[in-house]
Amino acid sequence: MAGDLRALVRALRRALPEESVLSGKDDLKPYECDGLAAYRALPGAVCLPRTRDEVAAVLRLCHQADIPVVARGAGTGLSGGALPLAGGVLLSLARLNRILEIDPLNRVARVEPGVRNLAVSEAAARHGLFYAPDPSSQVACTIGGNVAENSGGVHCLKYGLTVHNLLGLTVLDAAGEVMEIGTGALDSPGLDLLALMTGSEGLLGVVVEARLRLLPRPDRVRVLLAAFASVEAAGDAVGRIIAAGIVPAGLELMDSLAIQAAEAFVHAGYPLDAAAILLCELDGAPAEIAETEERVGAVLHAAGATHIHSAEEPAERARLWAGRKAAFPAVGRLSPDYYCMDGTIPRFRLPEVLAEIARLSERYGLAVANVFHAGDGNLHPLILYDAGRPGDLERAEAFGRDILALCVAVGGVITGEHGVGVEKLDSMCAQFGPSELAQFHAVKAACDPSGLLNPGKAVPTLHRCAEFGAMHVHAGTLPFPELERF
């Protein structure tokens, strides 16, 4: 341990309870990665504060010692955003886990960053309310991490991402100074710093409190399961539903490999002979749902659905969604390892993108299970590989980069909700040119002049992009010339 870090650890132990500062190798090991386990590094120290004041003390001391800080929630992120820095401090916010207030009259929840996503809706349920963003990891992921990544989930199509359900934040800067962003109103004066902070991946500040918008629970909910003979037909049905002016609460797509894995794991009642299924959730007043279900059914039949099943009973709806929400761990039973991608495309390009992913799968010799937030075009291809087999990880990473380049080529973006972290730094070079990247770095410098908050994440340097050669993509040379740019 470097001398400066040793002195910092001693100072941290004076500011926090001694058991809240970890520095032994065995104690640090659980924090060496987030959900992207292919990338690992041991931090120099881990701090586990319990209060806002303790968080501020950690940041002040690190700022004075000029030692970088990586904030971490539950560690469920999938892009390496919480990957620690060797010689740096990992700041865990998991112990700031209090729901401070549920205000049913104003439909607002005030929570600390370590509160689990699902716990907010559980606390609000007694008032007939819920919190809309619901990532698949909602039983474990925390609100602070959701803000950092602008998380979505199954219901983001109708109800929006984290940024659309956030009213305000209390944030500490790199020196531990407090910033209050947003208000309890629908709008606030000045620059929209709330949107800037949401999805900034811990580069601009550390969230210590969030004020969340709660919504009334719908009167009636129904889930339609539609089976298709091809994944392209299921993708086409997604575009048809949206084109018909219908906005479901959720619209999810799973291909055959994902269906087989989820059914074996959860026993959700999925048709095993289907090449793909769509899960379409409708909510609202009873009369509205009846009319919308009839319209959606007609669209699904016209798109070639071979079977449609409607579920209204809560237990059956929960079972259908359980298969989708457990798709990631279920696919983990099929292969020693998998690499989860996260690109977003225009919905009407789904069929051709799915076909191209299948061709890439053959080219790389790696199977793919496709699980999509299809309604908003957010793809989650799961590339199966074996890290114990030489070259497999490198092929999976190259395959993943090609999928993200494909997303850009058809007019999409390289992430939907998992963030950039360290995983997509090179792919950022395919999405943005020098002027955009310079602006990102300028924002970072304005909010964190010392560059101590999660350095090296989310925004690549121009030098890195030049080395990677991806500037040619931004200039118009597409990696998939047969696909027109949107």
PALORO-719607 format. One record per residue (C-alpha): residue in one letter; y, z, x. Coordinates in steps of 0.25 Angstrom, whole numbers, plus 5000, padded with zeros to 4 digits. Last residue first. Layout:
<rs>
@vexmar:A; py:Y; pz:Z; px:X
...
</rs>
This chain:
<rs>
@vexmar:F; py:5023; pz:4839; px:4875
@vexmar:R; py:5018; pz:4833; px:4888
@vexmar:E; py:5008; pz:4822; px:4886
@vexmar:L; py:4994; pz:4825; px:4890
@vexmar:E; py:4986; pz:4814; px:4898
@vexmar:P; py:4994; pz:4818; px:4910
@vexmar:F; py:4987; pz:4832; px:4911
@vexmar:P; py:4993; pz:4838; px:4924
@vexmar:L; py:5007; pz:4834; px:4919
@vexmar:T; py:5017; pz:4828; px:4929
@vexmar:G; py:5030; pz:4831; px:4922
@vexmar:A; py:5039; pz:4839; px:4932
@vexmar:H; py:5032; pz:4852; px:4927
@vexmar:V; py:5019; pz:4847; px:4931
@vexmar:H; py:5024; pz:4843; px:4945
@vexmar:M; py:5030; pz:4856; px:4947
@vexmar:A; py:5016; pz:4861; px:4947
@vexmar:G; py:5014; pz:4859; px:4962
@vexmar:F; py:5008; pz:4873; px:4964
@vexmar:E; py:5017; pz:4874; px:4977
@vexmar:A; py:5030; pz:4870; px:4969
@vexmar:C; py:5026; pz:4880; px:4958
@vexmar:R; py:5024; pz:4891; px:4968
@vexmar:H; py:5038; pz:4887; px:4975
@vexmar:L; py:5045; pz:4888; px:4962
@vexmar:T; py:5040; pz:4902; px:4960
@vexmar:P; py:5031; pz:4905; px:4948
@vexmar:V; py:5035; pz:4913; px:4936
@vexmar:A; py:5025; pz:4922; px:4929
@vexmar:K; py:5022; pz:4932; px:4940
@vexmar:G; py:5026; pz:4933; px:4955
@vexmar:P; py:5034; pz:4946; px:4953
@vexmar:N; py:5030; pz:4956; px:4941
@vexmar:L; py:5043; pz:4963; px:4941
@vexmar:L; py:5048; pz:4965; px:4955
@vexmar:G; py:5057; pz:4953; px:4957
@vexmar:S; py:5069; pz:4961; px:4962
@vexmar:P; py:5079; pz:4953; px:4952
@vexmar:D; py:5070; pz:4956; px:4940
@vexmar:C; py:5077; pz:4952; px:4928
@vexmar:A; py:5086; pz:4941; px:4934
@vexmar:A; py:5076; pz:4937; px:4944
@vexmar:K; py:5066; pz:4935; px:4934
@vexmar:V; py:5075; pz:4927; px:4926
@vexmar:A; py:5079; pz:4918; px:4938
@vexmar:H; py:5064; pz:4916; px:4941
@vexmar:F; py:5062; pz:4911; px:4927
@vexmar:Q; py:5074; pz:4902; px:4929
@vexmar:A; py:5069; pz:4896; px:4942
@vexmar:L; py:5055; pz:4893; px:4935
@vexmar:E; py:5062; pz:4885; px:4925
@vexmar:S; py:5070; pz:4877; px:4935
@vexmar:P; py:5058; pz:4875; px:4944
@vexmar:G; py:5049; pz:4869; px:4933
@vexmar:F; py:5040; pz:4876; px:4923
@vexmar:Q; py:5027; pz:4874; px:4916
@vexmar:A; py:5018; pz:4869; px:4927
@vexmar:C; py:5024; pz:4879; px:4937
@vexmar:M; py:5021; pz:4890; px:4927
@vexmar:S; py:5006; pz:4885; px:4929
@vexmar:D; py:5007; pz:4890; px:4943
@vexmar:L; py:5011; pz:4904; px:4939
@vexmar:K; py:5001; pz:4904; px:4928
@vexmar:E; py:4992; pz:4915; px:4932
@vexmar:V; py:5002; pz:4924; px:4939
@vexmar:G; py:5008; pz:4929; px:4926
@vexmar:V; py:5011; pz:4918; px:4917
@vexmar:G; py:5010; pz:4924; px:4903
@vexmar:H; py:4998; pz:4926; px:4894
@vexmar:E; py:5005; pz:4922; px:4882
@vexmar:G; py:5007; pz:4907; px:4880
@vexmar:T; py:5006; pz:4902; px:4894
@vexmar:I; py:5007; pz:4889; px:4902
@vexmar:V; py:5016; pz:4882; px:4892
@vexmar:G; py:5014; pz:4870; px:4883
@vexmar:G; py:5019; pz:4855; px:4882
@vexmar:V; py:5006; pz:4848; px:4884
@vexmar:A; py:5007; pz:4848; px:4899
@vexmar:V; py:5011; pz:4862; px:4900
@vexmar:C; py:4998; pz:4866; px:4893
@vexmar:L; py:4990; pz:4857; px:4902
@vexmar:A; py:4996; pz:4864; px:4914
@vexmar:L; py:4991; pz:4877; px:4908
@vexmar:I; py:4977; pz:4871; px:4906
@vexmar:D; py:4977; pz:4866; px:4921
@vexmar:R; py:4981; pz:4879; px:4926
@vexmar:G; py:4970; pz:4885; px:4919
@vexmar:F; py:4960; pz:4875; px:4925
@vexmar:A; py:4966; pz:4878; px:4939
@vexmar:E; py:4964; pz:4893; px:4936
@vexmar:A; py:4949; pz:4891; px:4931
@vexmar:R; py:4946; pz:4882; px:4943
@vexmar:E; py:4952; pz:4893; px:4953
@vexmar:L; py:4944; pz:4904; px:4946
@vexmar:D; py:4931; pz:4896; px:4947
@vexmar:G; py:4932; pz:4892; px:4962
@vexmar:P; py:4921; pz:4901; px:4966
@vexmar:R; py:4913; pz:4907; px:4955
@vexmar:G; py:4915; pz:4922; px:4953
@vexmar:A; py:4928; pz:4919; px:4945
@vexmar:D; py:4919; pz:4913; px:4935
@vexmar:Y; py:4926; pz:4904; px:4925
@vexmar:L; py:4930; pz:4902; px:4910
@vexmar:I; py:4944; pz:4897; px:4907
@vexmar:L; py:4949; pz:4903; px:4894
@vexmar:P; py:4959; pz:4894; px:4887
@vexmar:H; py:4970; pz:4902; px:4881
@vexmar:L; py:4979; pz:4892; px:4874
@vexmar:N; py:4992; pz:4896; px:4867
@vexmar:G; py:4996; pz:4885; px:4857
@vexmar:D; py:5003; pz:4893; px:4847
@vexmar:G; py:4993; pz:4892; px:4836
@vexmar:A; py:4981; pz:4890; px:4846
@vexmar:H; py:4982; pz:4904; px:4852
@vexmar:F; py:4970; pz:4898; px:4859
@vexmar:V; py:4956; pz:4902; px:4865
@vexmar:N; py:4949; pz:4891; px:4873
@vexmar:A; py:4937; pz:4895; px:4881
@vexmar:V; py:4936; pz:4886; px:4893
@vexmar:A; py:4924; pz:4882; px:4902
@vexmar:L; py:4927; pz:4879; px:4917
@vexmar:G; py:4922; pz:4866; px:4924
@vexmar:Y; py:4936; pz:4863; px:4928
@vexmar:R; py:4936; pz:4849; px:4923
@vexmar:E; py:4928; pz:4852; px:4910
@vexmar:S; py:4937; pz:4863; px:4907
@vexmar:L; py:4949; pz:4854; px:4909
@vexmar:R; py:4944; pz:4845; px:4899
@vexmar:A; py:4942; pz:4856; px:4889
@vexmar:I; py:4957; pz:4860; px:4892
@vexmar:E; py:4961; pz:4846; px:4889
@vexmar:A; py:4954; pz:4846; px:4876
@vexmar:L; py:4961; pz:4859; px:4872
@vexmar:V; py:4974; pz:4853; px:4876
@vexmar:E; py:4972; pz:4841; px:4868
@vexmar:P; py:4969; pz:4849; px:4855
@vexmar:L; py:4980; pz:4860; px:4858
@vexmar:R; py:4992; pz:4850; px:4859
@vexmar:F; py:4997; pz:4852; px:4845
@vexmar:R; py:4999; pz:4867; px:4848
@vexmar:P; py:5009; pz:4865; px:4859
@vexmar:I; py:5003; pz:4872; px:4871
@vexmar:T; py:5001; pz:4886; px:4877
@vexmar:G; py:4994; pz:4891; px:4889
@vexmar:D; py:4986; pz:4904; px:4892
@vexmar:M; py:4974; pz:4903; px:4901
@vexmar:C; py:4963; pz:4913; px:4902
@vexmar:Y; py:4954; pz:4912; px:4914
@vexmar:Y; py:4939; pz:4916; px:4912
@vexmar:D; py:4929; pz:4924; px:4920
@vexmar:P; py:4914; pz:4928; px:4920
@vexmar:S; py:4912; pz:4918; px:4908
@vexmar:L; py:4908; pz:4918; px:4894
@vexmar:R; py:4910; pz:4933; px:4891
@vexmar:G; py:4925; pz:4932; px:4895
@vexmar:V; py:4927; pz:4923; px:4883
@vexmar:A; py:4925; pz:4935; px:4874
@vexmar:P; py:4936; pz:4942; px:4882
@vexmar:F; py:4946; pz:4931; px:4879
@vexmar:A; py:4941; pz:4928; px:4865
@vexmar:A; py:4942; pz:4942; px:4860
@vexmar:K; py:4955; pz:4940; px:4852
@vexmar:R; py:4949; pz:4927; px:4846
@vexmar:G; py:4936; pz:4934; px:4842
@vexmar:A; py:4943; pz:4946; px:4836
@vexmar:W; py:4952; pz:4937; px:4828
@vexmar:L; py:4940; pz:4933; px:4819
@vexmar:R; py:4935; pz:4947; px:4819
@vexmar:A; py:4949; pz:4952; px:4814
@vexmar:R; py:4950; pz:4942; px:4803
@vexmar:E; py:4936; pz:4946; px:4799
@vexmar:A; py:4939; pz:4961; px:4798
@vexmar:P; py:4953; pz:4958; px:4792
@vexmar:E; py:4947; pz:4950; px:4780
@vexmar:E; py:4954; pz:4937; px:4779
@vexmar:A; py:4945; pz:4927; px:4786
@vexmar:S; py:4945; pz:4912; px:4783
@vexmar:H; py:4934; pz:4903; px:4789
@vexmar:I; py:4936; pz:4888; px:4792
@vexmar:H; py:4925; pz:4879; px:4797
@vexmar:T; py:4925; pz:4865; px:4803
@vexmar:A; py:4940; pz:4864; px:4806
@vexmar:G; py:4943; pz:4849; px:4807
@vexmar:A; py:4959; pz:4849; px:4808
@vexmar:A; py:4959; pz:4846; px:4793
@vexmar:H; py:4951; pz:4858; px:4790
@vexmar:L; py:4960; pz:4867; px:4798
@vexmar:V; py:4972; pz:4861; px:4791
@vexmar:A; py:4967; pz:4864; px:4777
@vexmar:G; py:4963; pz:4878; px:4781
@vexmar:V; py:4976; pz:4881; px:4786
@vexmar:R; py:4983; pz:4876; px:4773
@vexmar:E; py:4973; pz:4885; px:4765
@vexmar:E; py:4975; pz:4897; px:4774
@vexmar:T; py:4990; pz:4895; px:4772
@vexmar:E; py:4990; pz:4895; px:4757
@vexmar:A; py:4981; pz:4908; px:4757
@vexmar:I; py:4989; pz:4915; px:4768
@vexmar:E; py:5002; pz:4913; px:4760
@vexmar:A; py:4996; pz:4918; px:4747
@vexmar:P; py:4991; pz:4931; px:4755
@vexmar:A; py:5004; pz:4933; px:4762
@vexmar:G; py:5004; pz:4932; px:4777
@vexmar:D; py:4993; pz:4929; px:4788
@vexmar:L; py:4985; pz:4917; px:4793
@vexmar:E; py:4976; pz:4918; px:4805
@vexmar:C; py:4970; pz:4905; px:4811
@vexmar:L; py:4958; pz:4906; px:4820
@vexmar:L; py:4954; pz:4892; px:4825
@vexmar:I; py:4940; pz:4889; px:4830
@vexmar:A; py:4935; pz:4880; px:4841
@vexmar:A; py:4922; pz:4872; px:4844
@vexmar:A; py:4915; pz:4879; px:4832
@vexmar:D; py:4900; pz:4882; px:4833
@vexmar:L; py:4902; pz:4897; px:4835
@vexmar:P; py:4910; pz:4899; px:4823
@vexmar:Y; py:4918; pz:4912; px:4825
@vexmar:G; py:4913; pz:4925; px:4818
@vexmar:A; py:4920; pz:4935; px:4827
@vexmar:H; py:4908; pz:4940; px:4834
@vexmar:V; py:4917; pz:4946; px:4845
@vexmar:F; py:4910; pz:4942; px:4858
@vexmar:A; py:4901; pz:4931; px:4854
@vexmar:E; py:4911; pz:4925; px:4845
@vexmar:A; py:4922; pz:4926; px:4855
@vexmar:A; py:4914; pz:4919; px:4866
@vexmar:Q; py:4909; pz:4908; px:4857
@vexmar:I; py:4923; pz:4905; px:4851
@vexmar:A; py:4929; pz:4905; px:4864
@vexmar:L; py:4919; pz:4894; px:4869
@vexmar:S; py:4921; pz:4886; px:4856
@vexmar:D; py:4936; pz:4886; px:4856
@vexmar:M; py:4946; pz:4896; px:4850
@vexmar:L; py:4959; pz:4894; px:4843
@vexmar:E; py:4969; pz:4904; px:4837
@vexmar:L; py:4979; pz:4903; px:4826
@vexmar:G; py:4986; pz:4916; px:4822
@vexmar:A; py:4996; pz:4920; px:4812
@vexmar:P; py:4996; pz:4905; px:4807
@vexmar:V; py:5008; pz:4896; px:4806
@vexmar:I; py:5006; pz:4885; px:4797
@vexmar:G; py:5016; pz:4873; px:4796
@vexmar:A; py:5005; pz:4863; px:4796
@vexmar:A; py:5008; pz:4859; px:4810
@vexmar:I; py:5003; pz:4873; px:4814
@vexmar:I; py:4990; pz:4871; px:4807
@vexmar:R; py:4988; pz:4857; px:4813
@vexmar:G; py:4991; pz:4861; px:4827
@vexmar:V; py:4980; pz:4872; px:4827
@vexmar:A; py:4970; pz:4862; px:4820
@vexmar:D; py:4972; pz:4853; px:4832
@vexmar:G; py:4967; pz:4864; px:4841
@vexmar:A; py:4955; pz:4867; px:4832
@vexmar:A; py:4952; pz:4852; px:4833
@vexmar:E; py:4953; pz:4852; px:4848
@vexmar:V; py:4943; pz:4864; px:4849
@vexmar:S; py:4933; pz:4855; px:4842
@vexmar:A; py:4923; pz:4858; px:4830
@vexmar:F; py:4933; pz:4867; px:4824
@vexmar:A; py:4932; pz:4881; px:4817
@vexmar:A; py:4943; pz:4888; px:4809
@vexmar:L; py:4944; pz:4903; px:4807
@vexmar:L; py:4955; pz:4907; px:4797
@vexmar:V; py:4961; pz:4921; px:4798
@vexmar:R; py:4968; pz:4927; px:4786
@vexmar:V; py:4979; pz:4938; px:4785
@vexmar:R; py:4986; pz:4944; px:4773
@vexmar:D; py:4998; pz:4953; px:4771
@vexmar:P; py:5003; pz:4951; px:4785
@vexmar:R; py:5006; pz:4963; px:4794
@vexmar:P; py:5021; pz:4965; px:4796
@vexmar:L; py:5026; pz:4962; px:4809
@vexmar:L; py:5030; pz:4971; px:4821
@vexmar:R; py:5041; pz:4967; px:4831
@vexmar:L; py:5039; pz:4974; px:4845
@vexmar:R; py:5048; pz:4983; px:4853
@vexmar:A; py:5043; pz:4984; px:4867
@vexmar:E; py:5045; pz:4995; px:4877
@vexmar:V; py:5043; pz:4996; px:4892
@vexmar:V; py:5043; pz:4981; px:4896
@vexmar:V; py:5044; pz:4979; px:4911
@vexmar:G; py:5054; pz:4968; px:4916
@vexmar:L; py:5057; pz:4954; px:4920
@vexmar:L; py:5044; pz:4949; px:4926
@vexmar:G; py:5034; pz:4957; px:4917
@vexmar:E; py:5028; pz:4944; px:4911
@vexmar:S; py:5041; pz:4939; px:4906
@vexmar:G; py:5034; pz:4936; px:4892
@vexmar:T; py:5044; pz:4944; px:4884
@vexmar:M; py:5056; pz:4947; px:4894
@vexmar:L; py:5063; pz:4934; px:4891
@vexmar:A; py:5061; pz:4935; px:4876
@vexmar:L; py:5067; pz:4949; px:4876
@vexmar:L; py:5078; pz:4945; px:4885
@vexmar:D; py:5084; pz:4936; px:4874
@vexmar:L; py:5098; pz:4935; px:4879
@vexmar:G; py:5108; pz:4943; px:4872
@vexmar:P; py:5108; pz:4949; px:4858
@vexmar:S; py:5096; pz:4953; px:4850
@vexmar:D; py:5087; pz:4947; px:4840
@vexmar:L; py:5077; pz:4951; px:4829
@vexmar:A; py:5082; pz:4966; px:4830
@vexmar:G; py:5075; pz:4977; px:4837
@vexmar:T; py:5081; pz:4974; px:4850
@vexmar:G; py:5078; pz:4965; px:4863
@vexmar:I; py:5078; pz:4970; px:4877
@vexmar:E; py:5081; pz:4984; px:4882
@vexmar:M; py:5081; pz:4984; px:4897
@vexmar:V; py:5078; pz:4997; px:4905
@vexmar:E; py:5079; pz:4998; px:4921
@vexmar:G; py:5066; pz:5000; px:4929
@vexmar:A; py:5071; pz:4992; px:4941
@vexmar:A; py:5062; pz:4980; px:4937
@vexmar:D; py:5067; pz:4980; px:4923
@vexmar:L; py:5062; pz:4989; px:4912
@vexmar:V; py:5061; pz:4983; px:4898
@vexmar:T; py:5062; pz:4988; px:4884
@vexmar:L; py:5059; pz:4977; px:4875
@vexmar:G; py:5063; pz:4972; px:4861
@vexmar:L; py:5059; pz:4965; px:4848
@vexmar:L; py:5046; pz:4958; px:4852
@vexmar:N; py:5038; pz:4950; px:4842
@vexmar:H; py:5042; pz:4936; px:4846
@vexmar:V; py:5041; pz:4939; px:4861
@vexmar:T; py:5027; pz:4944; px:4859
@vexmar:L; py:5022; pz:4931; px:4853
@vexmar:G; py:5024; pz:4926; px:4839
@vexmar:Y; py:5020; pz:4929; px:4825
@vexmar:K; py:5014; pz:4916; px:4820
@vexmar:L; py:5008; pz:4910; px:4832
@vexmar:C; py:5008; pz:4923; px:4840
@vexmar:H; py:4997; pz:4929; px:4831
@vexmar:V; py:4985; pz:4927; px:4840
@vexmar:G; py:4992; pz:4932; px:4853
@vexmar:G; py:5005; pz:4932; px:4859
@vexmar:S; py:5010; pz:4939; px:4872
@vexmar:N; py:5023; pz:4937; px:4878
@vexmar:E; py:5017; pz:4940; px:4892
@vexmar:A; py:5026; pz:4952; px:4896
@vexmar:V; py:5028; pz:4956; px:4881
@vexmar:N; py:5013; pz:4957; px:4879
@vexmar:G; py:5011; pz:4964; px:4892
@vexmar:G; py:5021; pz:4975; px:4887
@vexmar:I; py:5014; pz:4975; px:4873
@vexmar:T; py:5001; pz:4978; px:4879
@vexmar:C; py:4987; pz:4971; px:4879
@vexmar:A; py:4975; pz:4979; px:4876
@vexmar:V; py:4971; pz:4976; px:4861
@vexmar:Q; py:4981; pz:4965; px:4861
@vexmar:S; py:4972; pz:4957; px:4871
@vexmar:S; py:4971; pz:4945; px:4861
@vexmar:P; py:4987; pz:4945; px:4861
@vexmar:D; py:4993; pz:4950; px:4847
@vexmar:P; py:5007; pz:4947; px:4845
@vexmar:A; py:5010; pz:4951; px:4831
@vexmar:Y; py:5013; pz:4966; px:4831
@vexmar:F; py:5009; pz:4972; px:4817
@vexmar:L; py:5014; pz:4979; px:4805
@vexmar:G; py:5009; pz:4985; px:4792
@vexmar:H; py:5015; pz:4999; px:4796
@vexmar:R; py:5001; pz:5005; px:4800
@vexmar:A; py:4999; pz:4992; px:4808
@vexmar:A; py:5010; pz:4994; px:4817
@vexmar:A; py:5002; pz:5004; px:4827
@vexmar:E; py:4990; pz:4994; px:4827
@vexmar:S; py:5000; pz:4982; px:4829
@vexmar:V; py:5006; pz:4989; px:4841
@vexmar:A; py:4993; pz:4994; px:4847
@vexmar:L; py:4988; pz:4979; px:4847
@vexmar:N; py:4998; pz:4976; px:4858
@vexmar:R; py:4994; pz:4988; px:4867
@vexmar:V; py:5006; pz:4997; px:4870
@vexmar:G; py:5009; pz:4997; px:4885
@vexmar:P; py:5023; pz:4991; px:4884
@vexmar:E; py:5028; pz:5002; px:4875
@vexmar:V; py:5030; pz:5000; px:4860
@vexmar:R; py:5041; pz:4999; px:4850
@vexmar:A; py:5036; pz:4992; px:4837
@vexmar:V; py:5045; pz:4986; px:4827
@vexmar:R; py:5044; pz:4982; px:4812
@vexmar:N; py:5058; pz:4987; px:4809
@vexmar:L; py:5052; pz:4996; px:4798
@vexmar:P; py:5039; pz:4998; px:4804
@vexmar:D; py:5044; pz:5004; px:4817
@vexmar:I; py:5033; pz:5007; px:4826
@vexmar:E; py:5037; pz:5015; px:4838
@vexmar:L; py:5034; pz:5019; px:4852
@vexmar:I; py:5020; pz:5013; px:4853
@vexmar:R; py:5016; pz:5019; px:4867
@vexmar:N; py:5009; pz:5012; px:4878
@vexmar:L; py:5017; pz:5014; px:4890
@vexmar:R; py:5004; pz:5017; px:4898
@vexmar:A; py:5000; pz:5002; px:4900
@vexmar:L; py:5013; pz:4999; px:4907
@vexmar:S; py:5007; pz:4997; px:4920
@vexmar:L; py:5016; pz:4994; px:4932
@vexmar:L; py:5009; pz:4987; px:4943
@vexmar:V; py:5017; pz:4990; px:4956
@vexmar:G; py:5017; pz:4980; px:4968
@vexmar:G; py:5010; pz:4980; px:4981
@vexmar:A; py:5000; pz:4969; px:4976
@vexmar:L; py:5006; pz:4964; px:4964
@vexmar:P; py:4999; pz:4966; px:4950
@vexmar:L; py:4994; pz:4956; px:4941
@vexmar:A; py:5001; pz:4959; px:4927
@vexmar:G; py:5005; pz:4945; px:4924
@vexmar:G; py:4991; pz:4940; px:4929
@vexmar:S; py:4990; pz:4930; px:4917
@vexmar:L; py:4981; pz:4936; px:4908
@vexmar:G; py:4988; pz:4949; px:4904
@vexmar:T; py:4978; pz:4960; px:4899
@vexmar:G; py:4984; pz:4970; px:4909
@vexmar:A; py:4987; pz:4981; px:4899
@vexmar:G; py:5002; pz:4981; px:4903
@vexmar:R; py:5007; pz:4978; px:4917
@vexmar:A; py:5020; pz:4977; px:4924
@vexmar:V; py:5020; pz:4972; px:4939
@vexmar:V; py:5030; pz:4978; px:4948
@vexmar:P; py:5035; pz:4974; px:4962
@vexmar:I; py:5039; pz:4983; px:4973
@vexmar:D; py:5054; pz:4983; px:4977
@vexmar:A; py:5053; pz:4998; px:4980
@vexmar:Q; py:5066; pz:5001; px:4971
@vexmar:H; py:5060; pz:4992; px:4960
@vexmar:C; py:5047; pz:4998; px:4961
@vexmar:L; py:5053; pz:5012; px:4959
@vexmar:R; py:5062; pz:5007; px:4947
@vexmar:L; py:5050; pz:5000; px:4941
@vexmar:V; py:5041; pz:5012; px:4941
@vexmar:A; py:5052; pz:5021; px:4936
@vexmar:A; py:5055; pz:5012; px:4925
@vexmar:V; py:5040; pz:5012; px:4921
@vexmar:E; py:5040; pz:5027; px:4921
@vexmar:D; py:5053; pz:5028; px:4912
@vexmar:R; py:5046; pz:5019; px:4902
@vexmar:T; py:5034; pz:5028; px:4901
@vexmar:R; py:5019; pz:5029; px:4905
@vexmar:P; py:5019; pz:5023; px:4919
@vexmar:L; py:5007; pz:5017; px:4925
@vexmar:C; py:5010; pz:5012; px:4939
@vexmar:V; py:5001; pz:5004; px:4947
@vexmar:A; py:5002; pz:5002; px:4962
@vexmar:G; py:5001; pz:4992; px:4973
@vexmar:P; py:4995; pz:4982; px:4963
@vexmar:L; py:4981; pz:4976; px:4966
@vexmar:A; py:4980; pz:4961; px:4963
@vexmar:R; py:4971; pz:4953; px:4954
@vexmar:Y; py:4972; pz:4938; px:4948
@vexmar:A; py:4959; pz:4933; px:4942
@vexmar:A; py:4960; pz:4945; px:4932
@vexmar:L; py:4970; pz:4939; px:4923
@vexmar:G; py:4969; pz:4950; px:4913
@vexmar:D; py:4978; pz:4959; px:4922
@vexmar:C; py:4975; pz:4961; px:4937
@vexmar:E; py:4975; pz:4972; px:4948
@vexmar:Y; py:4978; pz:4984; px:4938
@vexmar:P; py:4964; pz:4990; px:4937
@vexmar:K; py:4963; pz:4990; px:4953
@vexmar:L; py:4975; pz:4999; px:4955
@vexmar:D; py:4968; pz:5012; px:4953
@vexmar:D; py:4957; pz:5008; px:4963
@vexmar:K; py:4967; pz:5004; px:4973
@vexmar:G; py:4975; pz:5017; px:4972
@vexmar:S; py:4990; pz:5015; px:4968
@vexmar:L; py:4992; pz:5020; px:4954
@vexmar:V; py:5004; pz:5027; px:4948
@vexmar:S; py:5003; pz:5033; px:4935
@vexmar:E; py:4994; pz:5044; px:4940
@vexmar:E; py:5006; pz:5050; px:4948
@vexmar:P; py:5015; pz:5051; px:4936
@vexmar:L; py:5027; pz:5042; px:4938
@vexmar:A; py:5039; pz:5043; px:4946
@vexmar:R; py:5034; pz:5051; px:4958
@vexmar:R; py:5021; pz:5042; px:4958
@vexmar:L; py:5030; pz:5029; px:4958
@vexmar:A; py:5037; pz:5034; px:4970
@vexmar:R; py:5024; pz:5036; px:4978
@vexmar:V; py:5020; pz:5023; px:4973
@vexmar:L; py:5033; pz:5017; px:4978
@vexmar:A; py:5031; pz:5023; px:4992
@vexmar:R; py:5017; pz:5017; px:4993
@vexmar:L; py:5023; pz:5004; px:4988
@vexmar:D; py:5033; pz:5003; px:4999
@vexmar:G; py:5023; pz:5007; px:5010
@vexmar:A; py:5013; pz:4996; px:5006
@vexmar:M; py:5000; pz:5000; px:5000
</rs>
